[in-house]
Amino acid sequence: ILVITSYNSALCQNNTIVDASGKGPNIAFRSISHDFGTLNYGEEAVHFFVFTNDGESPLVILNVRTACGCIVHSWPKNPLASRIRDSIRVEYNTKIKGTFSKTITVQSNAINSPVDLKITGNVSGKKK
């Protein structure tokens, strides 16, 4: 659901809230990939993808999708004002052995949405 609070200050274009100057939110990630390297079976594997709303309007993360159920993620649910920094938490299930390369798709109201993030690594070792 997209809510526009003021007709004078916001326009709706392709589900993106833009201000009167025509500039909307923009999600800028510090990095869009992370290599966990070699992990031991059962070891914690968590990474935070840090991003900033470097646009002019509030940024709303609408959804974060993964290709499989092996990733647990959390993200900010409230709108982020311009120049505010936050992160998306990604955790890989290291009880799945072998090499992995997974894509996380971030859908938002940003001008540059969607954005694909990527994690890679290898889980080795014996089951405990």
Rosetta blueprint (number, residue, H / E / L):
1 I L
2 L L
3 V L
4 I L
5 T L
6 S L
7 Y L
8 N L
9 S L
10 A L
11 L E
12 C E
13 Q E
14 N L
15 N L
16 T E
17 I E
18 V E
19 D L
20 A L
21 S L
22 G L
23 K L
24 G L
25 P L
26 N L
27 I E
28 A E
29 F E
30 R L
31 S L
32 I L
33 S E
34 H E
35 D E
36 F E
37 G E
38 T E
39 L E
40 N E
41 Y L
42 G L
43 E L
44 E L
45 A L
46 V E
47 H E
48 F E
49 F E
50 V E
51 F E
52 T E
53 N E
54 D L
55 G L
56 E L
57 S L
58 P L
59 L E
60 V L
61 I E
62 L E
63 N E
64 V E
65 R E
66 T E
67 A L
68 C L
69 G L
70 C L
71 I E
72 V E
73 H E
74 S E
75 W L
76 P L
77 K L
78 N L
79 P L
80 L E
81 A L
82 S L
83 R L
84 I L
85 R E
86 D E
87 S E
88 I E
89 R E
90 V E
91 E E
92 Y E
93 N L
94 T L
95 K L
96 I L
97 K L
98 G E
99 T E
100 F E
101 S E
102 K E
103 T E
104 I E
105 T E
106 V E
107 Q E
108 S E
109 N L
110 A L
111 I L
112 N L
113 S L
114 P L
115 V E
116 D E
117 L E
118 K E
119 I E
120 T E
121 G E
122 N E
123 V E
124 S E
125 G L
126 K L
127 K L
128 K L
